[in-house]
Amino acid sequence: MTLFTSRHALIPLASIVLHFPTLVFAETSDGNANETGSGEVFQLDPILVTATGFEQLLSDAPASVTVIDRSEIESRPGDSIVDLIGDSVGVSIQQEGKLLGGDITIRGLSEDYVALLVDGKPLGASQSAYYNGWGAGQLTTFLPPNAMIERVEVIRGPMSSLYGTSAMGGVVNVITKKTSDVWTGEVTLGYTLQENSQSSDDKTLQYYLTGPLIAGRLNLSLFGDTSERAEDRYVGGFPEGKLNTHGARLNWIMSDRQDLAFEIGRSDLDYELTSVTSSRTNSYVDTERTYGALTHTFKWDNGAETVSYLSHERVDIDNGALDPAVAALQPAYLSSYDVTILNSKTTVGWQDHKTTFGFDYRYEATSHERARFIGSINTDLTRWQFGVFAEDDWEITPDLTLTAGLRFDENENYGSTVTPRLYAVYRLNDAVTLRGGYSAGFLTPELKQADGNIVEQSGRGAAWDIGNTNLQPEGTDTFEVGVAYQSAAGWQASVTAFHTKFDNKIDQEVICETPVGTPASCSFNGQTRDFIRQYVNVDKAELQGIEATLDIPLGNFDVRANYTYSDSEYLTGENAGNSFNEVPDHLFNLRLGWAPNERTNVWSSLTYRSEATSELLDSAVSPARTLVDLGVSYQVTDAARLNATVYNVFDREVLQSVDGTTLDGRRLFVGLTTSF
């Protein structure tokens, strides 16, 4: 039901989207298939790199993997890359972030447990510079624009043996386009038209340009993304927001065996919150991210390859009052986060083996103005971590591959950690593949979680969350087993079951609470609050679930579906018996695609989320919901593509639900992409 009066009638537009394919001539073509000389159509097996660190076929990967290819990205320009990732099995997007980002959750584990990579390089844990949850989901706003992305690889399950901390739940690796030796480019203009009169429209511009500066030696890529949305006109709506991301990559081809790439970029994310959309005082939050990376690739005589990179990322956050008179009376609310990473990885093949080994060094620092973390003894925190790793793929027989990995990490604060991995893939026959294995994982606490000298305000200033110097890293042991089927006609199906055991799960517990009706009596560093919570290690917890996928190509039609069940529970501590996440137990995605001719693609998607409980909100429940989208992509000319999508076709509205999510009602996206 629509809560607001309509200023636009989008139902007729939805009808146009539905009937658009009939306006063009019919000619059979399938962009996701190859045709043999005999006319037989077969599906290509995607190539990926994230599961092992080197290129291999998706069917051979020693992990549970989903690949989002370029054709999928092009067909849905109105969706952010986070939206596309959210359609993957085992993945949900929790838009809890107070900066309206998307928190990528894999197998019930939030973004803290998911390594977010761009071309194998991790994005830093910049949410450490925020406080009281404001950074949740914000990291995904720093991903490259869709125009630059070649594909996305989503790995479900621990990959700490290769990628270290934060890969306990899985890995999302965004693979960008390579620089080109001929000048090419792409520009996309998009506009989203809201049906509800009190919701604001938004507009986007993305670009990608690449070509040679010196033929055969020096190539350049330029890319960018700008988007903005005015403030909604109801409490609980979206604030005014602006994003500007621009970057450049220079690739020096030193010889046939080595090249050097240098990349720089900057993102500015600005939000303004007023009494129109928020009960808080009129305020702003400005985030500035700058980064640079130097990557060297060397190919050895024996076919081995070494890739090394040095990267640095800095995030600065500033927030305060919009009213200059009020701002003049306030102290500075500034925070920053820095991370420097040095990484080198070598892959070499020998006999029936392919071995990857290397090292990783990381230095992190956060700095906060005292006014932001009032009451703290220390607000400037640093730490380093060093790791070495090795992993071997052994093709025991043409049908059986065993992958074994081991990682050793030394942390300034926590000492050493050893992380093993063992995984097997067995081709039972041409159609059926069995896979399964064991992976350990670990997660180091955030800087502010692990220091007892820093506190952050919570409970609207009535409480404190305090760090814990004795906090230990979380550890997991994950077991999974799965079976996949692929017919000669291209039908695919898979089922995977997983079980994860946690040791030292990080949680919060109340260590001081003021009796009801009495003055605040919980004291820290000479100041009092109503209650104080502290980060602690819960002894035991567990997580288990099932993932299922189905893909049925039927000529020019394609049916894809996936289902995820997950269940989590604290086994010890004051929350024993409760779930430790706010992820729905049941997730279901259905997508229908139709390509009536070589220029046209039509698609429709249905997403179902069951209700979810929230431990932090006294086990309140976010309602179940089902959303339907409908879109069409039409190649007008070889250089121009037109896209239209109706989101939330049935105008399902969830306003300020208990999981913090605000959903738009029915809306129309129109976009034009030109390439040259």
C-alpha positions, 0 to 999 in steps of 0.5 A: 500500500502506498503511504504517500500521494503520487506525483507520477504514474509509474504503472503505465511505465511498467507496462511499457517496460513489459511490452518493449521487446515486441517493438523490435524484430525477433532474432535468436541470440544468447549473449551468455553462450557459445555456438559450435559449428554444428549449431550446438549451444554450450555454456562457458565455465567462468574463470576466477582467481580469488579462491586460490590466488591464480586463474582457474575454472569455476567448476574446479574452485576449492570453495563455494563461489558465485561470479557476477560477469560483465553482461550481468552488470551491463543489463542492470545499470540502475543497480549498484554493484552491492545490489548485484552481490546481494542477489547471490546465494548465501548473501544478504545486504543489511542497510543498517548503516547510518550513512545509508551504505550496504553491509554485505553479509555472507552466511549470516556474518556481517561486513566485519567478517567479509574481506572486500577486495578490489583487484585482490587489494583489501579496502581498509576497515575505515569504519574504525574511524566512526563511532556508535555504528555510523560506519556500518555499510559505509565501506561499500561506497568506495567500490569502483564505478560499475563502468570499470568493473569486469566481474565480481567473485563472491566466495562464501566461507573462510578464506583467512589462510590466503587473505588473513583477518576479515576473511572469516565469513568470505571474500568479495573480490571486485575485478576491474577492467585492464588498461587497453592499448587502444582508446576506448571508453564508456559513459552512463547517465542515469536518473531514478524517478520516484512515484511517491511525492515525498521521496526524492529522485536521484541521478548518477554519472559514471565514466571509464576511459582507457588507452595508450599514452605510448603505444605498447609501453604506457597505458592510462585509465580514468574513471569516476562516479558522481551521484546525488539525491535530495533530502526526502520529505518525511521522518525516516527518509533518506537525507541529502547525499552526494558522492564523488569518486574519481581515479586514475591508473597508469600501467607501464609495460616494462617488458614482455615479462613485467609491468608496473601499475600506479593507481590513485583515487579520491572519494567524497561522501557527504550527507546532511541530516535535518529534522525533516528526515531525522529526529536528531539535531540538524547535522552533516557527516563528510567522509573523504577517502584517498588512496594510492597503490603501486603494483608490480607483476613479474613472469618468471622463465619457468611460468611462475608469476609474482605479483607485489603491491604497496598500498596506502589508504586514508579516510577522514571523517568530519561531522557537526551542526549545519547551523553555523551559529551552533557549529561555532560553539561546538568542538571539532569532531574529526577522526581519521583512519590510515592503513598501509599494506605491503603484499607479495604473492608468487604462483608456480606450477610443478608436476601435478601441483600449483603452489601459491606462497607469499607474505603480507604486512599491514600497519593501521592507525586511527586518530580521534578528536577528544570531543568525539570520544569524550571521556577517553584516556587515549584516542590515538591507536596503532598496530601492525600485523605480519603474515606468511602464507602458502597454499598448494593445489594438487591434482591427484588424478584428473578427477580429484584435486586436493587444496591445502593451505597454511597461514602464520600471522604475528600481531603486535597485540595478540601474538601468533595465529596459525590458520589451516585449510583443506579442501577437495574437489572430485568430479564424479562424472561429466555432470556431477562434482562433489566438493567439501573441506575444512577451513579455519578463520580468525578476526582481530578486534577493531582498534577501538574494541581492543583498547581499554583506554578508549570509550565511545558514547552510546544510548544517545549520550547516556551510556558508554561502550568501552574497549577491552585490552584483554580482548582476543581475536575470534577464531572459527572452524568451518566444515562444508560439503556440497554437490553440483550438477551440470547437464550437457544442455547447460542446466545447473544445480547445487546444494551446499551445507556448512557448519561453523564453530566460534571460539572467543566470539566478540560481543558486548556485555553490561559491566555497570548499570544504574538502578532505575530512578537514581542518578547516573552512577557508572563511572569511567575516567572521572565521568558518570553514565547510566550504564557501561558496556564492554567488549568481551569474548564469548566462549562459544557460538555456532552458525550453520546453514544450507545453500541451494542454486538452480539455473535453467537455460531454455533457449532465449529464456533463463531461470535462476533461483537460489535459497539460503537458510542460516541459523546462529546461536550463542552457546555460552555467556549472558546471551546464550541461546540467542542469535548473534546476527540480525539476518533472516533465517530464509532468503530466496532470489528468483530471476527470469531472463529473456533475450528475444533478439541480439539487441534486447534483454528483459529480466524480472527478479523476486527477492524474499526475506523472512523476518529477522530478530535483533538481539540489540533491540530486545529481540524485536522482529523486522517483518518479512518482505517480498520485492519484485523488480522488472527491467529491460536493456536495449542496444540502440546502436553498437555504441548506445544502450538504453536501460529501464527498470521499475523497482519495487513493482508492487510498491511495498514500503517499509519505513524505518523498520526495526532493522534500520532499513528504509526502503523506497516505494515504486520507482523508475530508473532510466539510463543511457550508456554510450561506448566508443 
